[in-house]
Amino acid sequence: MRKWFFGAAAAAGLVAFGLAGCGDGGAKTKVAQAQQVIIEAKSVAASGCVRPVETTSCIVVKGRGGGYYDISTASPAPDPAKGVAISLQGKDLGRNTECGRQLTDVKWSYLNIQCGAPATTASLDKAEKKAE
């Protein structure tokens, strides 16, 4: 009788220990898997004139759909003052900034296309004074 009691208690303890281990191990595995989710970057190609965004340090290029791509992470960054369009490739990770859709790993080159001067408040003031 004693042998049976100790055997049953030992078996019950092993089963309980095993089930408890499975429950924690499964939860930890799910957490570990959730932390390992990687957002796949979408490759983007665009071309256009580089524009600074007033009151920010952003540099943007207008995309096909009318939205803007924030290419401020480009290093080196294109110079909007040159007034020359660029061709670019970058990765879209799905993040929006105050200036547009952020691109990372931006590679760009100047095109032989001149852009119009960006309208600033100073140039608008001069145009209004001439009209008067």
Secondary structure, DSSP 8 states (H G I E B T S, - for coil): -HHHHHHHHHHHHHHHHHHHHHHHHHHHHHHHHHHT-----EEEEEEE-EEE-TTS--EEEE-TTS-EEE-TT-SS---GGG-EEEEEEEEEEEEEETTEEEEEEEEEEEEEEE------HHHHHHHHHHH-
